[in-house]
Amino acid sequence: MEINKCAHKAKCDFYGCKNLAEYSFTTKGIIKRDLCFCGECLNGMYQAIAKMQTPKGTTSKFKLNKKLRREND
Ligand SMILES: [Zn+2]
């Protein structure tokens, strides 16, 4: 899967969005056709994904504890 600059003039595929598509999301056959979307919608998607992926605090805390323990030895 990759995101490319949208080569052809198309409307953003997001429902209710009337902007011209700036990017296209290529899945190589996973979905019927490339998904086209504008910069605004890309940003919205990015923020939604970032929200989903934030809870990584547990692993970094674990690493920190390990480091602290090593320093005490
Ligand atoms: Zn859009």
N, CA, C, O and the ligand as a Tripos MOL2 file, in Angstrom:
@<TRIPOS>MOLECULE
protein
  293   291    74     0     0
PROTEIN
NO_CHARGES

@<TRIPOS>ATOM
      1 N           0.8430   -1.1980    0.0000 N.3       1 MET1
      2 CA          0.0000    0.0000    0.0000 C.3       1 MET1
      3 C           0.8720    1.2400    0.0000 C.2       1 MET1
      4 O           1.8530    1.3210    0.7400 O.2       1 MET1
      5 N           0.5180    2.1860   -0.8170 N.am      2 GLU2
      6 CA          1.2670    3.4300   -0.8060 C.3       2 GLU2
      7 C           0.4020    4.6370   -1.1560 C.2       2 GLU2
      8 O          -0.6450    4.5170   -1.7940 O.2       2 GLU2
      9 N           0.8700    5.7940   -0.7210 N.am      3 ILE3
     10 CA          0.1670    7.0400   -1.0200 C.3       3 ILE3
     11 C           0.9900    7.8210   -2.0320 C.2       3 ILE3
     12 O           2.1700    8.0940   -1.8110 O.2       3 ILE3
     13 N           0.3630    8.1750   -3.1340 N.am      4 ASN4
     14 CA          1.0320    8.9450   -4.1780 C.3       4 ASN4
     15 C           0.2810   10.2460   -4.4110 C.2       4 ASN4
     16 O          -0.8660   10.4100   -3.9950 O.2       4 ASN4
     17 N           0.9580   11.1640   -5.0850 N.am      5 LYS5
     18 CA          0.2740   12.3790   -5.5250 C.3       5 LYS5
     19 C          -0.7470   11.9780   -6.5870 C.2       5 LYS5
     20 O          -0.4430   11.1990   -7.4910 O.2       5 LYS5
     21 N          -1.9420   12.5110   -6.4700 N.am      6 CYS6
     22 CA         -2.9860   12.1570   -7.4130 C.3       6 CYS6
     23 C          -2.6740   12.7680   -8.7850 C.2       6 CYS6
     24 O          -2.6010   13.9880   -8.9300 O.2       6 CYS6
     25 N          -2.4930   11.9110   -9.7720 N.am      7 ALA7
     26 CA         -2.0740   12.3690  -11.0970 C.3       7 ALA7
     27 C          -3.2480   12.9560  -11.8850 C.2       7 ALA7
     28 O          -3.0830   13.9460  -12.5970 O.2       7 ALA7
     29 N          -4.4180   12.3570  -11.7590 N.am      8 HIS8
     30 CA         -5.5710   12.8250  -12.5140 C.3       8 HIS8
     31 C          -6.4610   13.7040  -11.6480 C.2       8 HIS8
     32 O          -6.4650   13.5880  -10.4220 O.2       8 HIS8
     33 N          -7.2080   14.5750  -12.2940 N.am      9 LYS9
     34 CA         -8.1100   15.4430  -11.5470 C.3       9 LYS9
     35 C          -9.3330   14.6570  -11.1280 C.2       9 LYS9
     36 O         -10.1340   14.2230  -11.9560 O.2       9 LYS9
     37 N          -9.4560   14.4860   -9.8420 N.am     10 ALA10
     38 CA        -10.6010   13.7550   -9.3140 C.3      10 ALA10
     39 C         -11.0620   14.4530   -8.0440 C.2      10 ALA10
     40 O         -10.3160   15.2050   -7.4170 O.2      10 ALA10
     41 N         -12.2770   14.1900   -7.6900 N.am     11 LYS11
     42 CA        -12.8040   14.7620   -6.4570 C.3      11 LYS11
     43 C         -12.3930   13.8840   -5.2870 C.2      11 LYS11
     44 O         -12.2140   12.6750   -5.4340 O.2      11 LYS11
     45 N         -12.2500   14.4930   -4.1510 N.am     12 CYS12
     46 CA        -11.9330   13.7520   -2.9340 C.3      12 CYS12
     47 C         -13.0350   12.7170   -2.6680 C.2      12 CYS12
     48 O         -14.2240   13.0150   -2.7840 O.2      12 CYS12
     49 N         -12.6210   11.5170   -2.3160 N.am     13 ASP13
     50 CA        -13.5730   10.4260   -2.1160 C.3      13 ASP13
     51 C         -14.2890   10.4710   -0.7720 C.2      13 ASP13
     52 O         -15.2450    9.7260   -0.5530 O.2      13 ASP13
     53 N         -13.8450   11.3180    0.1050 N.am     14 PHE14
     54 CA        -14.4690   11.3500    1.4250 C.3      14 PHE14
     55 C         -15.8700   11.9290    1.3400 C.2      14 PHE14
     56 O         -16.0980   12.9390    0.6740 O.2      14 PHE14
     57 N         -16.7710   11.3040    1.9960 N.am     15 TYR15
     58 CA        -18.1670   11.6940    1.9470 C.3      15 TYR15
     59 C         -18.3530   13.1170    2.4600 C.2      15 TYR15
     60 O         -17.9300   13.4500    3.5670 O.2      15 TYR15
     61 N         -18.9780   13.9340    1.6580 N.am     16 GLY16
     62 CA        -19.2620   15.3000    2.0630 C.3      16 GLY16
     63 C         -18.1410   16.2800    1.7780 C.2      16 GLY16
     64 O         -18.2850   17.4730    2.0430 O.2      16 GLY16
     65 N         -17.0270   15.8020    1.2450 N.am     17 CYS17
     66 CA        -15.8970   16.6720    0.9430 C.3      17 CYS17
     67 C         -15.9390   17.0570   -0.5270 C.2      17 CYS17
     68 O         -16.0590   16.1960   -1.3990 O.2      17 CYS17
     69 N         -15.8400   18.3590   -0.8000 N.am     18 LYS18
     70 CA        -15.9460   18.8150   -2.1760 C.3      18 LYS18
     71 C         -14.6190   19.2760   -2.7570 C.2      18 LYS18
     72 O         -14.5820   19.8460   -3.8480 O.2      18 LYS18
     73 N         -13.5430   19.0360   -2.0470 N.am     19 ASN19
     74 CA        -12.2180   19.4370   -2.5360 C.3      19 ASN19
     75 C         -11.7390   18.5250   -3.6530 C.2      19 ASN19
     76 O         -12.2370   17.4130   -3.8300 O.2      19 ASN19
     77 N         -10.7580   19.0240   -4.4050 N.am     20 LEU20
     78 CA        -10.1200   18.1860   -5.4150 C.3      20 LEU20
     79 C          -9.1140   17.2730   -4.7260 C.2      20 LEU20
     80 O          -8.4430   17.6740   -3.7740 O.2      20 LEU20
     81 N          -9.0200   16.0650   -5.2090 N.am     21 ALA21
     82 CA         -8.0950   15.1090   -4.6130 C.3      21 ALA21
     83 C          -6.6600   15.5030   -4.9100 C.2      21 ALA21
     84 O          -6.3290   15.8700   -6.0380 O.2      21 ALA21
     85 N          -5.8210   15.4270   -3.9090 N.am     22 GLU22
     86 CA         -4.4010   15.7270   -4.0880 C.3      22 GLU22
     87 C          -3.5620   14.4630   -3.9760 C.2      22 GLU22
     88 O          -2.4480   14.3990   -4.4950 O.2      22 GLU22
     89 N          -4.0960   13.4730   -3.3030 N.am     23 TYR23
     90 CA         -3.3510   12.2400   -3.0870 C.3      23 TYR23
     91 C          -4.2050   11.0310   -3.4530 C.2      23 TYR23
     92 O          -5.4340   11.0810   -3.4090 O.2      23 TYR23
     93 N          -3.5390    9.9680   -3.8070 N.am     24 SER24
     94 CA         -4.2720    8.7310   -4.0410 C.3      24 SER24
     95 C          -3.6260    7.5980   -3.2590 C.2      24 SER24
     96 O          -2.4040    7.5210   -3.1270 O.2      24 SER24
     97 N          -4.4590    6.7450   -2.7580 N.am     25 PHE25
     98 CA         -4.0260    5.6420   -1.9250 C.3      25 PHE25
     99 C          -4.1310    4.3620   -2.7450 C.2      25 PHE25
    100 O          -5.2250    3.9110   -3.0830 O.2      25 PHE25
    101 N          -2.9920    3.7940   -3.0540 N.am     26 THR26
    102 CA         -2.9620    2.6280   -3.9180 C.3      26 THR26
    103 C          -2.8490    1.3570   -3.0930 C.2      26 THR26
    104 O          -1.9570    1.2210   -2.2550 O.2      26 THR26
    105 N          -3.7470    0.4470   -3.3350 N.am     27 THR27
    106 CA         -3.7280   -0.8030   -2.5730 C.3      27 THR27
    107 C          -3.4050   -1.9990   -3.4540 C.2      27 THR27
    108 O          -3.3630   -3.1290   -2.9680 O.2      27 THR27
    109 N          -3.1820   -1.7740   -4.7130 N.am     28 LYS28
    110 CA         -2.8770   -2.8360   -5.6720 C.3      28 LYS28
    111 C          -3.9210   -3.9550   -5.6570 C.2      28 LYS28
    112 O          -3.5820   -5.1340   -5.5460 O.2      28 LYS28
    113 N          -5.1720   -3.5760   -5.7670 N.am     29 GLY29
    114 CA         -6.2230   -4.5620   -5.9300 C.3      29 GLY29
    115 C          -6.9870   -4.9600   -4.6900 C.2      29 GLY29
    116 O          -7.9460   -5.7260   -4.7770 O.2      29 GLY29
    117 N          -6.5830   -4.4560   -3.5320 N.am     30 ILE30
    118 CA         -7.2990   -4.8110   -2.3110 C.3      30 ILE30
    119 C          -8.6820   -4.1720   -2.3150 C.2      30 ILE30
    120 O          -9.6710   -4.8020   -1.9420 O.2      30 ILE30
    121 N          -8.7360   -2.9160   -2.7410 N.am     31 ILE31
    122 CA        -10.0350   -2.2950   -2.9790 C.3      31 ILE31
    123 C         -10.1730   -2.0680   -4.4780 C.2      31 ILE31
    124 O          -9.1760   -2.0440   -5.2000 O.2      31 ILE31
    125 N         -11.3920   -1.9040   -4.9400 N.am     32 LYS32
    126 CA        -11.6700   -1.8760   -6.3780 C.3      32 LYS32
    127 C         -10.9010   -0.8290   -7.1570 C.2      32 LYS32
    128 O         -10.4710   -1.0830   -8.2830 O.2      32 LYS32
    129 N         -10.7240    0.3440   -6.5710 N.am     33 ARG33
    130 CA         -9.9600    1.3850   -7.2670 C.3      33 ARG33
    131 C          -9.2160    2.2240   -6.2330 C.2      33 ARG33
    132 O          -9.4880    2.1400   -5.0360 O.2      33 ARG33
    133 N          -8.3020    3.0100   -6.6970 N.am     34 ASP34
    134 CA         -7.5360    3.8510   -5.7980 C.3      34 ASP34
    135 C          -8.4430    4.8300   -5.0810 C.2      34 ASP34
    136 O          -9.4020    5.3530   -5.6490 O.2      34 ASP34
    137 N          -8.1290    5.0600   -3.8530 N.am     35 LEU35
    138 CA         -8.8840    6.0080   -3.0530 C.3      35 LEU35
    139 C          -8.2130    7.3710   -3.1870 C.2      35 LEU35
    140 O          -7.0190    7.5140   -2.9250 O.2      35 LEU35
    141 N          -8.9970    8.3770   -3.6000 N.am     36 CYS36
    142 CA         -8.4260    9.7140   -3.7680 C.3      36 CYS36
    143 C          -8.9210   10.6210   -2.6550 C.2      36 CYS36
    144 O         -10.0910   10.5860   -2.2730 O.2      36 CYS36
    145 N          -8.0170   11.4250   -2.1480 N.am     37 PHE37
    146 CA         -8.4370   12.3310   -1.0860 C.3      37 PHE37
    147 C          -7.5950   13.5950   -1.0860 C.2      37 PHE37
    148 O          -6.4890   13.6120   -1.6250 O.2      37 PHE37
    149 N          -8.1190   14.6500   -0.4820 N.am     38 CYS38
    150 CA         -7.4350   15.9330   -0.4510 C.3      38 CYS38
    151 C          -6.5270   16.0190    0.7740 C.2      38 CYS38
    152 O          -6.5490   15.1470    1.6420 O.2      38 CYS38
    153 N          -5.7370   17.0760    0.8260 N.am     39 GLY39
    154 CA         -4.8080   17.2650    1.9330 C.3      39 GLY39
    155 C          -5.5060   17.3670    3.2720 C.2      39 GLY39
    156 O          -5.0020   16.8750    4.2810 O.2      39 GLY39
    157 N          -6.6580   18.0000    3.2840 N.am     40 GLU40
    158 CA         -7.4210   18.1650    4.5100 C.3      40 GLU40
    159 C          -7.8430   16.8120    5.0890 C.2      40 GLU40
    160 O          -7.7370   16.5700    6.2910 O.2      40 GLU40
    161 N          -8.3240   15.9400    4.2000 N.am     41 CYS41
    162 CA         -8.7760   14.6270    4.6370 C.3      41 CYS41
    163 C          -7.5940   13.7450    5.0260 C.2      41 CYS41
    164 O          -7.7040   12.9180    5.9310 O.2      41 CYS41
    165 N          -6.4710   13.9200    4.3480 N.am     42 LEU42
    166 CA         -5.2600   13.1810    4.7020 C.3      42 LEU42
    167 C          -4.8470   13.5380    6.1220 C.2      42 LEU42
    168 O          -4.4880   12.6760    6.9240 O.2      42 LEU42
    169 N          -4.9060   14.8250    6.4080 N.am     43 ASN43
    170 CA         -4.5580   15.3070    7.7330 C.3      43 ASN43
    171 C          -5.5050   14.7400    8.7930 C.2      43 ASN43
    172 O          -5.0820   14.3540    9.8820 O.2      43 ASN43
    173 N          -6.7890   14.7000    8.4490 N.am     44 GLY44
    174 CA         -7.7860   14.1340    9.3570 C.3      44 GLY44
    175 C          -7.5230   12.6670    9.6210 C.2      44 GLY44
    176 O          -7.6340   12.1990   10.7550 O.2      44 GLY44
    177 N          -7.1760   11.9420    8.5700 N.am     45 MET45
    178 CA         -6.8650   10.5210    8.7080 C.3      45 MET45
    179 C          -5.6240   10.3280    9.5600 C.2      45 MET45
    180 O          -5.5650    9.4560   10.4270 O.2      45 MET45
    181 N          -4.6350   11.1680    9.2870 N.am     46 TYR46
    182 CA         -3.3730   11.0800   10.0130 C.3      46 TYR46
    183 C          -3.6110   11.2690   11.5050 C.2      46 TYR46
    184 O          -3.0530   10.5460   12.3310 O.2      46 TYR46
    185 N          -4.4390   12.2410   11.8380 N.am     47 GLN47
    186 CA         -4.7130   12.5130   13.2420 C.3      47 GLN47
    187 C          -5.4670   11.3720   13.8920 C.2      47 GLN47
    188 O          -5.2280   11.0460   15.0550 O.2      47 GLN47
    189 N          -6.3830   10.7590   13.1400 N.am     48 ALA48
    190 CA         -7.1390    9.6280   13.6710 C.3      48 ALA48
    191 C          -6.2130    8.4410   13.9150 C.2      48 ALA48
    192 O          -6.3430    7.7370   14.9160 O.2      48 ALA48
    193 N          -5.2810    8.2270   12.9950 N.am     49 ILE49
    194 CA         -4.3310    7.1240   13.1390 C.3      49 ILE49
    195 C          -3.3890    7.3830   14.3100 C.2      49 ILE49
    196 O          -3.0910    6.4800   15.0920 O.2      49 ILE49
    197 N          -2.9260    8.6180   14.4210 N.am     50 ALA50
    198 CA         -2.0130    8.9830   15.5010 C.3      50 ALA50
    199 C          -2.6710    8.7540   16.8550 C.2      50 ALA50
    200 O          -2.0150    8.3030   17.7940 O.2      50 ALA50
    201 N          -3.9530    9.0590   16.9620 N.am     51 LYS51
    202 CA         -4.6960    8.8510   18.2040 C.3      51 LYS51
    203 C          -4.7350    7.3760   18.5670 C.2      51 LYS51
    204 O          -4.6140    6.9990   19.7320 O.2      51 LYS51
    205 N          -4.9090    6.5410   17.5260 N.am     52 MET52
    206 CA         -4.9840    5.0990   17.7440 C.3      52 MET52
    207 C          -3.6590    4.5080   18.1910 C.2      52 MET52
    208 O          -3.6240    3.5130   18.9150 O.2      52 MET52
    209 N          -2.5650    5.1290   17.7520 N.am     53 GLN53
    210 CA         -1.2570    4.5330   18.0030 C.3      53 GLN53
    211 C          -0.5040    5.1360   19.1710 C.2      53 GLN53
    212 O           0.6270    4.7320   19.4400 O.2      53 GLN53
    213 N          -1.0930    6.0850   19.8710 N.am     54 THR54
    214 CA         -0.3640    6.7210   20.9640 C.3      54 THR54
    215 C          -0.0950    5.8080   22.1640 C.2      54 THR54
    216 O           0.9870    5.9020   22.7430 O.2      54 THR54
    217 N          -1.0330    4.9170   22.5730 N.am     55 PRO55
    218 CA         -0.7540    4.1980   23.8250 C.3      55 PRO55
    219 C           0.4450    3.2450   23.7220 C.2      55 PRO55
    220 O           0.2880    2.0240   23.7490 O.2      55 PRO55
    221 N           1.6410    3.8280   23.6030 N.am     56 LYS56
    222 CA          2.8600    3.0290   23.5870 C.3      56 LYS56
    223 C           3.6940    3.3330   24.8160 C.2      56 LYS56
    224 O           4.8500    2.9210   24.9140 O.2      56 LYS56
    225 N           3.1020    4.0530   25.7480 N.am     57 GLY57
    226 CA          3.8220    4.4660   26.9490 C.3      57 GLY57
    227 C           4.3200    3.3000   27.7770 C.2      57 GLY57
    228 O           5.3330    3.4180   28.4660 O.2      57 GLY57
    229 N           3.6250    2.1760   27.7210 N.am     58 THR58
    230 CA          3.9880    1.0210   28.5500 C.3      58 THR58
    231 C           5.3660    0.4760   28.1890 C.2      58 THR58
    232 O           6.1540    0.1380   29.0730 O.2      58 THR58
    233 N           5.6580    0.3900   26.8890 N.am     59 THR59
    234 CA          6.9360   -0.1800   26.4820 C.3      59 THR59
    235 C           8.1040    0.7410   26.8370 C.2      59 THR59
    236 O           9.1570    0.2820   27.2780 O.2      59 THR59
    237 N           7.9010    2.0590   26.6350 N.am     60 SER60
    238 CA          8.9940    2.9790   26.9190 C.3      60 SER60
    239 C           9.2600    3.0440   28.4310 C.2      60 SER60
    240 O          10.4010    3.2130   28.8620 O.2      60 SER60
    241 N           8.2010    2.9080   29.2210 N.am     61 LYS61
    242 CA          8.3480    2.8940   30.6710 C.3      61 LYS61
    243 C           9.1670    1.6800   31.0940 C.2      61 LYS61
    244 O          10.0300    1.7650   31.9670 O.2      61 LYS61
    245 N           8.8810    0.5700   30.4650 N.am     62 PHE62
    246 CA          9.5900   -0.6750   30.7720 C.3      62 PHE62
    247 C          11.0810   -0.5210   30.4900 C.2      62 PHE62
    248 O          11.9280   -0.9420   31.2780 O.2      62 PHE62
    249 N          11.3770    0.0920   29.3490 N.am     63 LYS63
    250 CA         12.7740    0.3120   28.9750 C.3      63 LYS63
    251 C          13.4690    1.2220   29.9790 C.2      63 LYS63
    252 O          14.6280    1.0190   30.3410 O.2      63 LYS63
    253 N          12.7200    2.2330   30.4160 N.am     64 LEU64
    254 CA         13.2730    3.1940   31.3690 C.3      64 LEU64
    255 C          13.5860    2.4960   32.6890 C.2      64 LEU64
    256 O          14.6410    2.7270   33.2790 O.2      64 LEU64
    257 N          12.6760    1.6490   33.1500 N.am     65 ASN65
    258 CA         12.8930    0.9040   34.3890 C.3      65 ASN65
    259 C          14.1230    0.0220   34.2970 C.2      65 ASN65
    260 O          14.9050   -0.0820   35.2420 O.2      65 ASN65
    261 N          14.2800   -0.6080   33.1520 N.am     66 LYS66
    262 CA         15.4110   -1.4980   32.9220 C.3      66 LYS66
    263 C          16.7230   -0.7160   33.0190 C.2      66 LYS66
    264 O          17.7090   -1.1690   33.6000 O.2      66 LYS66
    265 N          16.6870    0.4760   32.4250 N.am     67 LYS67
    266 CA         17.8820    1.3270   32.4050 C.3      67 LYS67
    267 C          18.2340    1.7700   33.8290 C.2      67 LYS67
    268 O          19.3960    1.7580   34.2340 O.2      67 LYS67
    269 N          17.2150    2.1530   34.5590 N.am     68 LEU68
    270 CA         17.4220    2.6260   35.9300 C.3      68 LEU68
    271 C          17.9940    1.5160   36.8050 C.2      68 LEU68
    272 O          18.8720    1.7410   37.6370 O.2      68 LEU68
    273 N          17.4630    0.3010   36.5880 N.am     69 ARG69
    274 CA         17.9060   -0.8350   37.3790 C.3      69 ARG69
    275 C          19.3990   -1.1190   37.1170 C.2      69 ARG69
    276 O          20.1710   -1.4250   38.0250 O.2      69 ARG69
    277 N          19.7640   -1.0010   35.8140 N.am     70 ARG70
    278 CA         21.1380   -1.2680   35.4480 C.3      70 ARG70
    279 C          22.0930   -0.2610   36.0890 C.2      70 ARG70
    280 O          23.2150   -0.5890   36.4740 O.2      70 ARG70
    281 N          21.6010    0.9840   36.1890 N.am     71 GLU71
    282 CA         22.4460    2.0260   36.7810 C.3      71 GLU71
    283 C          22.6470    1.8070   38.2830 C.2      71 GLU71
    284 O          23.6710    2.1890   38.8490 O.2      71 GLU71
    285 N          21.6450    1.1840   38.9140 N.am     72 ASN72
    286 CA         21.7470    0.9270   40.3500 C.3      72 ASN72
    287 C          22.6820   -0.2250   40.6980 C.2      72 ASN72
    288 O          23.2070   -0.2970   41.8090 O.2      72 ASN72
    289 N          22.8850   -1.1270   39.7360 N.am     73 ASP73
    290 CA         23.6900   -2.3240   40.0380 C.3      73 ASP73
    291 C          25.1750   -2.0530   40.2720 C.2      73 ASP73
    292 O          25.9390   -2.9820   40.5310 O.2      73 ASP73
    293 ZN        -11.2980   15.7030    1.1710 Zn       74 ZN74
@<TRIPOS>BOND
     1     1     2 1
     2     2     3 1
     3     3     4 2
     4     3     5 am
     5     5     6 1
     6     6     7 1
     7     7     8 2
     8     7     9 am
     9     9    10 1
    10    10    11 1
    11    11    12 2
    12    11    13 am
    13    13    14 1
    14    14    15 1
    15    15    16 2
    16    15    17 am
    17    17    18 1
    18    18    19 1
    19    19    20 2
    20    19    21 am
    21    21    22 1
    22    22    23 1
    23    23    24 2
    24    23    25 am
    25    25    26 1
    26    26    27 1
    27    27    28 2
    28    27    29 am
    29    29    30 1
    30    30    31 1
    31    31    32 2
    32    31    33 am
    33    33    34 1
    34    34    35 1
    35    35    36 2
    36    35    37 am
    37    37    38 1
    38    38    39 1
    39    39    40 2
    40    39    41 am
    41    41    42 1
    42    42    43 1
    43    43    44 2
    44    43    45 am
    45    45    46 1
    46    46    47 1
    47    47    48 2
    48    47    49 am
    49    49    50 1
    50    50    51 1
    51    51    52 2
    52    51    53 am
    53    53    54 1
    54    54    55 1
    55    55    56 2
    56    55    57 am
    57    57    58 1
    58    58    59 1
    59    59    60 2
    60    59    61 am
    61    61    62 1
    62    62    63 1
    63    63    64 2
    64    63    65 am
    65    65    66 1
    66    66    67 1
    67    67    68 2
    68    67    69 am
    69    69    70 1
    70    70    71 1
    71    71    72 2
    72    71    73 am
    73    73    74 1
    74    74    75 1
    75    75    76 2
    76    75    77 am
    77    77    78 1
    78    78    79 1
    79    79    80 2
    80    79    81 am
    81    81    82 1
    82    82    83 1
    83    83    84 2
    84    83    85 am
    85    85    86 1
    86    86    87 1
    87    87    88 2
    88    87    89 am
    89    89    90 1
    90    90    91 1
    91    91    92 2
    92    91    93 am
    93    93    94 1
    94    94    95 1
    95    95    96 2
    96    95    97 am
    97    97    98 1
    98    98    99 1
    99    99   100 2
   100    99   101 am
   101   101   102 1
   102   102   103 1
   103   103   104 2
   104   103   105 am
   105   105   106 1
   106   106   107 1
   107   107   108 2
   108   107   109 am
   109   109   110 1
   110   110   111 1
   111   111   112 2
   112   111   113 am
   113   113   114 1
   114   114   115 1
   115   115   116 2
   116   115   117 am
   117   117   118 1
   118   118   119 1
   119   119   120 2
   120   119   121 am
   121   121   122 1
   122   122   123 1
   123   123   124 2
   124   123   125 am
   125   125   126 1
   126   126   127 1
   127   127   128 2
   128   127   129 am
   129   129   130 1
   130   130   131 1
   131   131   132 2
   132   131   133 am
   133   133   134 1
   134   134   135 1
   135   135   136 2
   136   135   137 am
   137   137   138 1
   138   138   139 1
   139   139   140 2
   140   139   141 am
   141   141   142 1
   142   142   143 1
   143   143   144 2
   144   143   145 am
   145   145   146 1
   146   146   147 1
   147   147   148 2
   148   147   149 am
   149   149   150 1
   150   150   151 1
   151   151   152 2
   152   151   153 am
   153   153   154 1
   154   154   155 1
   155   155   156 2
   156   155   157 am
   157   157   158 1
   158   158   159 1
   159   159   160 2
   160   159   161 am
   161   161   162 1
   162   162   163 1
   163   163   164 2
   164   163   165 am
   165   165   166 1
   166   166   167 1
   167   167   168 2
   168   167   169 am
   169   169   170 1
   170   170   171 1
   171   171   172 2
   172   171   173 am
   173   173   174 1
   174   174   175 1
   175   175   176 2
   176   175   177 am
   177   177   178 1
   178   178   179 1
   179   179   180 2
   180   179   181 am
   181   181   182 1
   182   182   183 1
   183   183   184 2
   184   183   185 am
   185   185   186 1
   186   186   187 1
   187   187   188 2
   188   187   189 am
   189   189   190 1
   190   190   191 1
   191   191   192 2
   192   191   193 am
   193   193   194 1
   194   194   195 1
   195   195   196 2
   196   195   197 am
   197   197   198 1
   198   198   199 1
   199   199   200 2
   200   199   201 am
   201   201   202 1
   202   202   203 1
   203   203   204 2
   204   203   205 am
   205   205   206 1
   206   206   207 1
   207   207   208 2
   208   207   209 am
   209   209   210 1
   210   210   211 1
   211   211   212 2
   212   211   213 am
   213   213   214 1
   214   214   215 1
   215   215   216 2
   216   215   217 am
   217   217   218 1
   218   218   219 1
   219   219   220 2
   220   219   221 am
   221   221   222 1
   222   222   223 1
   223   223   224 2
   224   223   225 am
   225   225   226 1
   226   226   227 1
   227   227   228 2
   228   227   229 am
   229   229   230 1
   230   230   231 1
   231   231   232 2
   232   231   233 am
   233   233   234 1
   234   234   235 1
   235   235   236 2
   236   235   237 am
   237   237   238 1
   238   238   239 1
   239   239   240 2
   240   239   241 am
   241   241   242 1
   242   242   243 1
   243   243   244 2
   244   243   245 am
   245   245   246 1
   246   246   247 1
   247   247   248 2
   248   247   249 am
   249   249   250 1
   250   250   251 1
   251   251   252 2
   252   251   253 am
   253   253   254 1
   254   254   255 1
   255   255   256 2
   256   255   257 am
   257   257   258 1
   258   258   259 1
   259   259   260 2
   260   259   261 am
   261   261   262 1
   262   262   263 1
   263   263   264 2
   264   263   265 am
   265   265   266 1
   266   266   267 1
   267   267   268 2
   268   267   269 am
   269   269   270 1
   270   270   271 1
   271   271   272 2
   272   271   273 am
   273   273   274 1
   274   274   275 1
   275   275   276 2
   276   275   277 am
   277   277   278 1
   278   278   279 1
   279   279   280 2
   280   279   281 am
   281   281   282 1
   282   282   283 1
   283   283   284 2
   284   283   285 am
   285   285   286 1
   286   286   287 1
   287   287   288 2
   288   287   289 am
   289   289   290 1
   290   290   291 1
   291   291   292 2
@<TRIPOS>SUBSTRUCTURE
     1 MET1         2 RESIDUE 1 A MET
     2 GLU2         6 RESIDUE 1 A GLU
     3 ILE3        10 RESIDUE 1 A ILE
     4 ASN4        14 RESIDUE 1 A ASN
     5 LYS5        18 RESIDUE 1 A LYS
     6 CYS6        22 RESIDUE 1 A CYS
     7 ALA7        26 RESIDUE 1 A ALA
     8 HIS8        30 RESIDUE 1 A HIS
     9 LYS9        34 RESIDUE 1 A LYS
    10 ALA10       38 RESIDUE 1 A ALA
    11 LYS11       42 RESIDUE 1 A LYS
    12 CYS12       46 RESIDUE 1 A CYS
    13 ASP13       50 RESIDUE 1 A ASP
    14 PHE14       54 RESIDUE 1 A PHE
    15 TYR15       58 RESIDUE 1 A TYR
    16 GLY16       62 RESIDUE 1 A GLY
    17 CYS17       66 RESIDUE 1 A CYS
    18 LYS18       70 RESIDUE 1 A LYS
    19 ASN19       74 RESIDUE 1 A ASN
    20 LEU20       78 RESIDUE 1 A LEU
    21 ALA21       82 RESIDUE 1 A ALA
    22 GLU22       86 RESIDUE 1 A GLU
    23 TYR23       90 RESIDUE 1 A TYR
    24 SER24       94 RESIDUE 1 A SER
    25 PHE25       98 RESIDUE 1 A PHE
    26 THR26      102 RESIDUE 1 A THR
    27 THR27      106 RESIDUE 1 A THR
    28 LYS28      110 RESIDUE 1 A LYS
    29 GLY29      114 RESIDUE 1 A GLY
    30 ILE30      118 RESIDUE 1 A ILE
    31 ILE31      122 RESIDUE 1 A ILE
    32 LYS32      126 RESIDUE 1 A LYS
    33 ARG33      130 RESIDUE 1 A ARG
    34 ASP34      134 RESIDUE 1 A ASP
    35 LEU35      138 RESIDUE 1 A LEU
    36 CYS36      142 RESIDUE 1 A CYS
    37 PHE37      146 RESIDUE 1 A PHE
    38 CYS38      150 RESIDUE 1 A CYS
    39 GLY39      154 RESIDUE 1 A GLY
    40 GLU40      158 RESIDUE 1 A GLU
    41 CYS41      162 RESIDUE 1 A CYS
    42 LEU42      166 RESIDUE 1 A LEU
    43 ASN43      170 RESIDUE 1 A ASN
    44 GLY44      174 RESIDUE 1 A GLY
    45 MET45      178 RESIDUE 1 A MET
    46 TYR46      182 RESIDUE 1 A TYR
    47 GLN47      186 RESIDUE 1 A GLN
    48 ALA48      190 RESIDUE 1 A ALA
    49 ILE49      194 RESIDUE 1 A ILE
    50 ALA50      198 RESIDUE 1 A ALA
    51 LYS51      202 RESIDUE 1 A LYS
    52 MET52      206 RESIDUE 1 A MET
    53 GLN53      210 RESIDUE 1 A GLN
    54 THR54      214 RESIDUE 1 A THR
    55 PRO55      218 RESIDUE 1 A PRO
    56 LYS56      222 RESIDUE 1 A LYS
    57 GLY57      226 RESIDUE 1 A GLY
    58 THR58      230 RESIDUE 1 A THR
    59 THR59      234 RESIDUE 1 A THR
    60 SER60      238 RESIDUE 1 A SER
    61 LYS61      242 RESIDUE 1 A LYS
    62 PHE62      246 RESIDUE 1 A PHE
    63 LYS63      250 RESIDUE 1 A LYS
    64 LEU64      254 RESIDUE 1 A LEU
    65 ASN65      258 RESIDUE 1 A ASN
    66 LYS66      262 RESIDUE 1 A LYS
    67 LYS67      266 RESIDUE 1 A LYS
    68 LEU68      270 RESIDUE 1 A LEU
    69 ARG69      274 RESIDUE 1 A ARG
    70 ARG70      278 RESIDUE 1 A ARG
    71 GLU71      282 RESIDUE 1 A GLU
    72 ASN72      286 RESIDUE 1 A ASN
    73 ASP73      290 RESIDUE 1 A ASP
    74 ZN74       293 GROUP 0 **** ****
